[in-house]
Amino acid sequence: MKIIPLIIYSCFGYGLMLGSSSCSMQKKITAEKELEIPATYAGAADSTGAGNISLKTFFKDPVLIALVDTAINNNLNLQNAIQRIMIARANLVLQKGLRLPSLDGFVSASVDKYGKYTMTGVGNFDTNFSQNIDKDQQVTNPVQDYYFGLKSSWEIDLWGKLKARKTSAQAQLLASEQGRKWVITQLVAQVATYYYELLALDNRLEIIYRNIELQDRAVEIVKAQMEGGRANALAVQQFTAQLLHTKGLEYETKLGIVQLENEMNVLLGQLAQTPVPRGIAINKQEFPAQVFTGKPADMLARRSDVQQTQWQLAATKADVEVARKSFLPSLVLTPYLALNAFKFPLLFNGSSIAYGIIGGLTQPVFNRYQLKSDFAVANAQQQIAFNEYRLSFLNAYKEVTTNIKSIEYFKKIVALNNDEVETLKNAVSTSNDLYLSAYASYLEVITAQKGVLEAELKQTEAQKALLHSHLDLYRSLGGGWE
């Protein structure tokens, strides 16, 4: 009899709360503007972007392709990215489940000994003398109570708050999947970068060996000339010092190869000091004669890091909606169906069936400052996500335009370096002939030999930089994650 006034009072109280400002939602804050995407890249060939080319078509070296496959299968950072996807999927399943009723089975048993001078004790004692009950309905002393049944809980999504949470979880899942693709793109680019670095060091070592042989012969010649009185000890010392310097470069290069192979093995998920196979030499690596960039909108759709920030922005928008709608009341229904008896032998009697439903409306009252804080944080995170989205696109556009020019200029640098090397090789041959004929000094020979060594090393660096520029353009256009 006392429950009905309480329900009426609660409904009246909630009606006052619904009409008060405490349950009103905060206004939306639109922080972002439309992202301005140019139609084309300045000075770039407008065709299908190189990012759409599969890595097995883009790379011509089968050894490099095999290394990339190994890295994709074994790299630990990529495996962590996959686990983050699993976490996001689990969260999405959780958010989907929150919109559905929960169902729990429950079994309980209790024994209570009530005092003789209590309302319950007097009531139970008096009930057993009633003429309206049979023997099975008489209350035991102590009082036993047995439950066996099902109960459920279901929050009714009145305002779409749970739907917004699901939307946020879906966006986070899609963002994590794009994150995995970006890890693959970065991994492919890093493996190829290390591979080209190793090819460059191999070529550098060949150049050094060749120059050591050349300089060693020069030392022998000048020693023979000193014995014949045509050269002095200073000349021998200068030629010997140059030879020792070049031999020092040999060991520096060998150390660089060891360090780089160890770095590569980490990417491949292998122990350090495992030899890394090589394929085509650096000066014979091939790339398309003309690189097509496509349109910036294509890059926007393919760049996984840009797509990741876009989905993260979508998630923060949904989080703002959750924070706004948290100011409104929540309605939870709790139905149950059970077998209930105060005597265990009667528990499974058909007359022991019990059922009911409880509805509760919860309105935030005293935690309004917490809700305002959550709403402010959600809005700030949305603004941060939008700035990250814009920044990712600006960086991507910058990388594409920079690499376009890098390819153009490094092609010219490589051509000039080739001419320089050929000229200096001729200069070394000429200086040797002139020195043997006493028309040139030993310093001129040393200078010519030093010049050709430096030029050949620069030539290797320029070839490597050209390969890196092609690779960086491929990566910046979103290629490699297939």
C-alpha positions as CSV (number, residue, x, y, z in Angstrom):
1,M,0.0,0.0,0.0
2,K,2.9,2.4,0.6
3,I,4.5,1.7,-2.8
4,I,1.9,3.6,-4.9
5,P,2.4,7.0,-3.3
6,L,6.2,6.6,-3.6
7,I,5.9,5.9,-7.3
8,I,3.6,8.9,-7.8
9,Y,6.0,11.1,-5.8
10,S,9.0,9.8,-7.8
11,C,7.3,10.4,-11.2
12,F,6.3,13.9,-10.0
13,G,9.9,14.6,-8.9
14,Y,11.3,13.4,-12.2
15,G,8.7,15.5,-14.0
16,L,10.1,18.5,-12.2
17,M,13.6,17.5,-13.2
18,L,12.6,17.0,-16.8
19,G,11.2,20.5,-16.9
20,S,14.2,22.1,-15.1
21,S,17.4,23.3,-16.7
22,S,19.4,20.6,-15.0
23,C,18.5,18.1,-17.7
24,S,18.9,20.4,-20.7
25,M,21.6,19.4,-23.2
26,Q,24.6,21.6,-23.9
27,K,24.7,23.3,-27.3
28,K,26.8,21.9,-30.1
29,I,30.1,23.5,-30.8
30,T,31.1,23.3,-34.5
31,A,34.9,23.8,-34.4
32,E,35.9,22.6,-37.9
33,K,35.7,24.1,-41.3
34,E,35.7,22.3,-44.6
35,L,39.1,21.0,-45.7
36,E,40.3,22.7,-48.8
37,I,41.7,20.2,-51.3
38,P,43.4,21.5,-54.4
39,A,42.5,20.0,-57.7
40,T,46.1,19.0,-58.8
41,Y,49.7,19.1,-57.7
42,A,51.6,22.0,-59.1
43,G,53.9,20.8,-62.0
44,A,52.9,17.1,-61.6
45,A,51.7,14.6,-64.2
46,D,48.0,14.1,-63.7
47,S,47.2,10.5,-64.1
48,T,46.6,7.4,-62.0
49,G,48.6,7.9,-58.9
50,A,51.7,5.7,-58.2
51,G,50.2,4.9,-54.8
52,N,47.7,2.6,-56.6
53,I,50.5,0.4,-57.9
54,S,51.1,-2.8,-55.9
55,L,54.4,-3.0,-54.3
56,K,55.3,-6.2,-56.3
57,T,54.8,-4.1,-59.4
58,F,56.5,-1.0,-58.1
59,F,59.7,-2.8,-56.9
60,K,61.6,-4.6,-59.6
61,D,64.0,-6.4,-57.2
62,P,62.7,-9.9,-56.2
63,V,65.0,-10.0,-53.2
64,L,63.6,-6.7,-51.8
65,I,60.0,-8.1,-52.3
66,A,60.9,-11.2,-50.4
67,L,62.3,-9.1,-47.5
68,V,59.1,-7.0,-47.5
69,D,57.0,-10.1,-47.2
70,T,59.1,-11.4,-44.3
71,A,58.7,-8.1,-42.5
72,I,54.9,-8.0,-43.0
73,N,54.7,-11.5,-41.5
74,N,57.1,-11.1,-38.6
75,N,57.3,-7.4,-37.7
76,L,56.3,-6.8,-34.0
77,N,55.0,-3.3,-34.5
78,L,52.6,-4.6,-37.1
79,Q,51.5,-7.4,-34.8
80,N,50.7,-4.8,-32.1
81,A,48.7,-2.8,-34.7
82,I,46.6,-6.0,-35.3
83,Q,46.1,-6.4,-31.6
84,R,44.8,-2.8,-31.3
85,I,42.3,-3.7,-34.0
86,M,41.2,-6.6,-31.8
87,I,40.8,-4.3,-28.8
88,A,38.7,-1.9,-30.9
89,R,36.5,-4.7,-32.2
90,A,35.9,-5.9,-28.6
91,N,34.9,-2.4,-27.6
92,L,32.5,-2.2,-30.5
93,V,30.9,-5.5,-29.5
94,L,30.5,-4.1,-25.9
95,Q,28.9,-0.9,-27.2
96,K,26.5,-2.9,-29.4
97,G,25.6,-5.1,-26.4
98,L,24.7,-2.1,-24.2
99,R,21.8,-1.3,-26.5
100,L,20.3,-4.8,-25.9
101,P,18.8,-6.3,-22.8
102,S,21.1,-8.2,-20.6
103,L,20.0,-11.6,-19.3
104,D,21.4,-13.3,-16.2
105,G,20.5,-16.5,-14.5
106,F,20.5,-16.4,-10.7
107,V,20.1,-18.8,-7.8
108,S,19.9,-17.7,-4.2
109,A,19.0,-19.2,-0.9
110,S,18.7,-17.5,2.5
111,V,17.7,-18.3,6.1
112,D,16.5,-15.5,8.4
113,K,15.6,-15.8,12.1
114,Y,13.4,-12.9,13.0
115,G,13.0,-11.7,16.6
116,K,9.7,-12.4,18.4
117,Y,9.0,-8.7,18.9
118,T,9.6,-7.5,15.3
119,M,7.0,-6.7,12.6
120,T,8.1,-9.5,10.4
121,G,8.3,-12.0,13.3
122,V,4.8,-11.1,14.5
123,G,3.4,-11.2,11.0
124,N,4.8,-14.6,10.2
125,F,3.6,-16.0,13.5
126,D,0.1,-14.6,12.9
127,T,0.0,-15.8,9.3
128,N,0.4,-19.4,10.3
129,F,-2.9,-19.3,12.3
130,S,-4.8,-18.0,9.3
131,Q,-7.7,-20.2,8.0
132,N,-6.9,-19.0,4.5
133,I,-3.7,-20.9,4.0
134,D,-2.9,-24.6,3.8
135,K,0.0,-26.5,5.4
136,D,2.4,-25.9,2.6
137,Q,1.8,-22.1,2.8
138,Q,2.8,-21.9,6.5
139,V,5.9,-19.9,7.1
140,T,8.9,-21.8,8.4
141,N,10.9,-20.6,11.4
142,P,13.7,-19.7,10.7
143,V,12.3,-18.3,7.5
144,Q,13.8,-19.8,4.3
145,D,13.7,-18.2,0.9
146,Y,14.8,-19.8,-2.4
147,Y,15.1,-18.2,-5.8
148,F,15.9,-19.9,-9.1
149,G,15.3,-17.9,-12.3
150,L,16.3,-15.2,-14.8
151,K,16.6,-11.5,-14.5
152,S,17.3,-8.8,-17.1
153,S,18.3,-5.2,-17.3
154,W,17.6,-3.0,-20.3
155,E,18.5,0.7,-20.6
156,I,16.1,2.3,-23.1
157,D,18.0,4.5,-25.5
158,L,15.6,7.5,-25.2
159,W,18.0,10.1,-26.6
160,G,20.4,8.1,-28.7
161,K,23.3,8.2,-26.2
162,L,24.0,4.5,-26.6
163,K,23.8,4.8,-30.3
164,A,26.4,7.6,-30.2
165,R,28.7,5.4,-28.2
166,K,28.3,2.6,-30.8
167,T,29.1,5.2,-33.5
168,S,32.2,6.2,-31.7
169,A,33.3,2.6,-31.2
170,Q,32.8,1.9,-34.9
171,A,34.8,4.9,-35.9
172,Q,37.6,3.9,-33.5
173,L,37.6,0.4,-35.1
174,L,37.9,1.9,-38.6
175,A,40.7,4.2,-37.4
176,S,42.6,1.3,-35.9
177,E,42.3,-0.6,-39.2
178,Q,43.6,2.4,-41.1
179,G,46.4,2.6,-38.5
180,R,47.4,-1.0,-39.4
181,K,47.5,-0.1,-43.1
182,W,49.7,2.9,-42.3
183,V,52.1,0.7,-40.2
184,I,52.4,-1.5,-43.3
185,T,53.1,1.4,-45.6
186,Q,55.7,2.7,-43.2
187,L,57.2,-0.7,-42.7
188,V,57.5,-1.3,-46.5
189,A,59.2,2.1,-46.9
190,Q,61.6,1.4,-44.0
191,V,62.6,-2.0,-45.3
192,A,63.2,-0.6,-48.8
193,T,65.1,2.3,-47.3
194,Y,67.4,0.1,-45.3
195,Y,67.8,-2.2,-48.4
196,Y,68.9,0.7,-50.6
197,E,71.2,1.9,-47.8
198,L,72.9,-1.5,-47.8
199,L,73.2,-1.5,-51.6
200,A,74.8,1.9,-51.4
201,L,77.3,0.7,-48.7
202,D,78.1,-2.3,-50.8
203,N,78.8,-0.1,-53.7
204,R,80.8,2.3,-51.5
205,L,82.9,-0.7,-50.4
206,E,83.6,-1.7,-54.0
207,I,84.7,1.8,-54.8
208,I,87.0,1.8,-51.8
209,Y,88.5,-1.5,-52.7
210,R,89.2,-0.3,-56.2
211,N,90.8,2.9,-55.0
212,I,92.9,1.0,-52.4
213,E,94.2,-1.1,-55.2
214,L,94.9,2.0,-57.3
215,Q,96.6,3.8,-54.4
216,D,98.6,0.7,-53.4
217,R,100.1,0.7,-56.9
218,A,100.9,4.3,-56.6
219,V,102.8,3.7,-53.3
220,E,104.8,1.0,-54.9
221,I,105.7,3.3,-57.8
222,V,106.8,6.2,-55.7
223,K,108.9,3.9,-53.5
224,A,110.6,2.5,-56.6
225,Q,111.2,6.1,-57.7
226,M,112.7,7.0,-54.3
227,E,115.1,4.2,-54.6
228,G,116.1,5.4,-58.0
229,G,116.5,8.9,-56.7
230,R,113.5,10.4,-58.6
231,A,111.3,10.9,-55.5
232,N,111.8,11.8,-51.9
233,A,110.6,10.3,-48.6
234,L,107.9,13.0,-48.3
235,A,106.2,11.8,-51.5
236,V,106.2,8.2,-50.1
237,Q,104.7,9.4,-46.9
238,Q,101.9,11.4,-48.6
239,F,101.0,8.4,-50.8
240,T,101.1,6.1,-47.9
241,A,98.9,8.4,-45.7
242,Q,96.3,8.6,-48.5
243,L,96.3,4.8,-48.7
244,L,95.9,4.4,-44.9
245,H,93.0,6.9,-44.9
246,T,91.2,5.0,-47.6
247,K,91.7,1.7,-45.7
248,G,90.1,3.4,-42.7
249,L,87.1,4.2,-44.8
250,E,86.9,0.5,-45.6
251,Y,86.4,-0.5,-42.0
252,E,84.0,2.4,-41.3
253,T,81.9,1.1,-44.2
254,K,82.0,-2.5,-43.0
255,L,80.8,-1.3,-39.6
256,G,78.0,0.6,-41.2
257,I,76.9,-2.5,-43.0
258,V,76.8,-4.5,-39.8
259,Q,74.8,-1.9,-38.0
260,L,72.3,-1.5,-40.8
261,E,71.9,-5.3,-41.2
262,N,71.1,-5.5,-37.5
263,E,68.5,-2.7,-37.8
264,M,67.0,-4.5,-40.8
265,N,66.8,-7.7,-38.8
266,V,64.7,-6.0,-36.1
267,L,62.2,-5.0,-38.8
268,L,62.2,-8.5,-40.1
269,G,61.6,-9.9,-36.6
270,Q,64.9,-11.8,-36.7
271,L,68.0,-11.9,-34.4
272,A,70.7,-9.4,-35.1
273,Q,73.8,-10.5,-37.1
274,T,71.7,-12.5,-39.6
275,P,73.0,-11.8,-43.1
276,V,70.6,-9.8,-45.2
277,P,70.5,-11.0,-48.8
278,R,71.1,-8.6,-51.7
279,G,69.7,-8.5,-55.2
280,I,70.1,-6.0,-58.0
281,A,73.0,-3.5,-57.6
282,I,72.2,0.1,-56.6
283,N,73.2,1.5,-60.0
284,K,70.9,-1.0,-61.8
285,Q,67.7,-0.5,-59.8
286,E,64.7,0.5,-61.9
287,F,61.8,2.8,-61.4
288,P,59.1,4.1,-63.8
289,A,60.6,6.6,-66.2
290,Q,57.7,9.0,-65.3
291,V,56.0,9.1,-62.0
292,F,52.3,9.9,-61.9
293,T,50.9,11.5,-58.7
294,G,47.2,11.5,-59.5
295,K,45.0,14.1,-57.7
296,P,45.3,15.2,-54.1
297,A,41.8,13.8,-53.5
298,D,43.1,10.4,-54.5
299,M,46.0,10.7,-52.1
300,L,43.5,11.7,-49.4
301,A,41.5,8.5,-50.0
302,R,44.6,6.3,-50.0
303,R,46.8,7.8,-47.3
304,S,46.0,5.5,-44.3
305,D,47.3,8.0,-41.8
306,V,44.9,10.7,-43.1
307,Q,42.1,8.3,-43.1
308,Q,42.9,7.3,-39.6
309,T,42.7,10.9,-38.3
310,Q,39.5,11.3,-40.2
311,W,37.9,8.4,-38.4
312,Q,39.3,9.6,-35.1
313,L,37.6,12.9,-35.8
314,A,34.3,11.0,-36.4
315,A,34.8,9.2,-33.1
316,T,35.3,12.5,-31.2
317,K,32.1,13.9,-32.8
318,A,30.2,10.9,-31.5
319,D,31.8,11.4,-28.0
320,V,30.6,14.9,-27.9
321,E,27.1,13.7,-28.6
322,V,27.5,11.2,-25.7
323,A,28.6,14.0,-23.4
324,R,25.7,16.2,-24.4
325,K,23.1,13.5,-23.9
326,S,24.5,12.5,-20.5
327,F,22.6,15.6,-19.1
328,L,19.3,13.9,-19.9
329,P,17.5,11.2,-17.8
330,S,18.2,7.5,-18.3
331,L,15.4,4.9,-18.2
332,V,16.3,1.3,-17.1
333,L,13.8,-1.6,-17.1
334,T,14.6,-4.6,-14.9
335,P,12.2,-7.5,-15.5
336,Y,12.6,-11.0,-13.8
337,L,11.1,-14.4,-14.0
338,A,11.8,-17.0,-11.3
339,L,10.7,-19.9,-9.1
340,N,10.4,-18.6,-5.6
341,A,9.4,-20.4,-2.4
342,F,10.2,-20.5,1.3
343,K,10.3,-24.3,1.3
344,F,12.8,-26.0,-1.0
345,P,10.5,-29.0,-1.8
346,L,8.0,-26.5,-3.1
347,L,10.5,-24.5,-5.3
348,F,9.8,-26.5,-8.5
349,N,6.0,-26.5,-7.9
350,G,4.1,-24.7,-10.7
351,S,2.6,-22.4,-8.2
352,S,6.0,-21.0,-7.2
353,I,6.4,-19.0,-10.4
354,A,7.1,-15.4,-9.8
355,Y,7.7,-12.5,-12.2
356,G,7.8,-8.7,-12.3
357,I,9.3,-5.6,-13.7
358,I,11.0,-2.6,-12.3
359,G,11.4,0.7,-14.1
360,G,13.8,3.3,-12.9
361,L,14.4,6.8,-14.2
362,T,17.7,8.4,-13.3
363,Q,18.4,12.1,-13.7
364,P,21.8,13.7,-13.0
365,V,21.4,16.4,-10.3
366,F,24.5,16.9,-8.1
367,N,27.1,15.8,-10.7
368,R,26.3,18.5,-13.2
369,Y,29.8,20.0,-12.9
370,Q,31.3,16.6,-13.8
371,L,29.0,16.4,-16.8
372,K,30.0,19.9,-17.9
373,S,33.7,19.0,-17.5
374,D,33.2,15.8,-19.6
375,F,31.4,17.9,-22.3
376,A,34.2,20.5,-22.3
377,V,36.9,17.7,-22.6
378,A,34.9,16.0,-25.4
379,N,34.7,19.3,-27.4
380,A,38.5,20.0,-26.9
381,Q,39.3,16.5,-28.0
382,Q,37.1,17.0,-31.1
383,Q,39.0,20.2,-31.9
384,I,42.3,18.4,-31.4
385,A,41.2,15.6,-33.7
386,F,40.2,18.1,-36.4
387,N,43.6,19.8,-36.2
388,E,45.3,16.4,-36.4
389,Y,43.2,15.6,-39.5
390,R,44.2,18.9,-41.2
391,L,47.8,18.5,-40.2
392,S,48.0,15.0,-41.6
393,F,46.7,16.2,-44.9
394,L,49.0,19.2,-45.0
395,N,52.0,17.0,-44.2
396,A,50.9,14.5,-46.9
397,Y,50.6,17.2,-49.5
398,K,53.9,18.6,-48.5
399,E,55.6,15.2,-48.8
400,V,54.2,14.6,-52.3
401,T,55.2,18.0,-53.7
402,T,58.7,17.8,-52.1
403,N,59.3,14.3,-53.5
404,I,58.2,15.3,-57.0
405,K,60.9,18.0,-57.0
406,S,63.4,15.7,-55.4
407,I,63.1,13.1,-58.2
408,E,63.4,15.9,-60.8
409,Y,66.6,17.4,-59.2
410,F,68.3,14.1,-58.2
411,K,68.0,12.9,-61.8
412,K,70.0,15.9,-62.9
413,I,72.5,15.5,-60.0
414,V,73.1,11.8,-60.9
415,A,73.7,12.7,-64.5
416,L,76.2,15.4,-63.5
417,N,77.9,13.1,-61.0
418,N,78.3,10.5,-63.8
419,D,80.1,13.1,-66.0
420,E,82.2,14.2,-63.0
421,V,83.4,10.7,-62.2
422,E,84.3,10.0,-65.9
423,T,86.2,13.3,-66.0
424,L,88.1,12.6,-62.8
425,K,89.0,9.1,-63.8
426,N,90.6,10.5,-67.0
427,A,92.3,13.1,-64.8
428,V,93.9,10.3,-62.6
429,S,95.2,8.5,-65.7
430,T,96.6,11.8,-67.1
431,S,98.2,12.7,-63.8
432,N,99.9,9.3,-63.6
433,D,101.3,9.6,-67.1
434,L,102.5,13.2,-66.4
435,Y,104.0,12.2,-63.1
436,L,105.9,9.3,-64.7
437,S,107.1,11.8,-67.4
438,A,108.1,14.3,-64.7
439,Y,105.5,16.9,-65.9
440,A,103.4,16.7,-62.8
441,S,104.1,16.6,-59.1
442,Y,103.1,13.8,-56.8
443,L,100.6,16.2,-55.1
444,E,98.7,16.5,-58.3
445,V,98.5,12.7,-58.5
446,I,97.3,12.5,-54.9
447,T,94.7,15.3,-55.5
448,A,93.4,13.5,-58.6
449,Q,93.1,10.2,-56.8
450,K,91.4,11.8,-53.9
451,G,89.0,13.6,-56.2
452,V,87.9,10.5,-58.0
453,L,87.3,8.7,-54.8
454,E,85.1,11.5,-53.4
455,A,83.2,11.8,-56.7
456,E,82.4,8.1,-56.9
457,L,81.2,8.2,-53.3
458,K,79.0,11.2,-54.1
459,Q,77.7,9.4,-57.1
460,T,76.6,6.5,-55.0
461,E,74.9,8.8,-52.5
462,A,73.1,10.6,-55.3
463,Q,71.9,7.3,-56.8
464,K,70.7,6.3,-53.3
465,A,68.9,9.6,-52.8
466,L,67.1,9.2,-56.2
467,L,65.9,5.8,-55.1
468,H,64.8,7.2,-51.8
469,S,62.9,10.0,-53.5
470,H,61.0,7.5,-55.7
471,L,60.3,5.4,-52.6
472,D,59.2,8.4,-50.5
473,L,56.8,9.6,-53.3
474,Y,55.3,6.1,-53.4
475,R,54.8,6.1,-49.6
476,S,53.5,9.7,-49.5
477,L,50.9,8.7,-52.1
478,G,49.7,5.9,-49.8
479,G,51.2,3.0,-51.7
480,G,52.5,-0.3,-50.2
481,W,49.9,-1.4,-47.7
482,E,48.2,-4.0,-49.9
